[in-house]
Amino acid sequence: MKYKIIRTDKADEQLREIIFYIADDSGSVDIALKYLDKVETAINRLEDFPMSGTVPKYSVLRKQGYRVLIVEKHLIFYKVNERDKIVIIYAVVDGRREYRNLL
């Protein structure tokens, strides 16, 4: 059975900012859209493999039940609700930044 994927507004906003930044930085909308596609593909894979993300390195995030997917330089934080078969995407952040406070 497939899990349903829900994204918070915050995660959507963060992803939008990342894509805009890539488009601006690279000067190419195509590059940004290809990256967006890569992120979307990784997120959609959670429908079938919700536990495929790793456990975060910070114990405070581990204790709260977060898992993390890594796509190139970005980290996608999510939680799995086993009972209702739901994956909730909470944040999409740059892994090179201090992200503990971004969630």
C-alpha positions, 0 to 999 in steps of 0.5 A: 500500500502506498503512503500519502505524501503531505507537504507543509507550507513551510517545506513548499516555501523552502523548496520554492526558494531553493529553486529560485536561487538555483535559477538565479545563481545558474542563470538557467531555469532548465537547471533549476527545473531539473533539480526540482524534478530530482527532489520531487522524484526523491520525495515521491519515492517515499510513497513506496519506501517511507523508511528509506531516509536516514536518521538525523545526526542530532538526537533532538531531531531523532527523538522527535521522530524525524527522518532525512532524505539527502538530495545532493546538498539538500536535506528533506526532513519528514516524519512517517505516520505508520497508522494512517500511512502518511509521510509528512514533509516538514522542511527542505534545507541546505545541508551546508547550513546549520539546520537545527533551528530551521525546523 
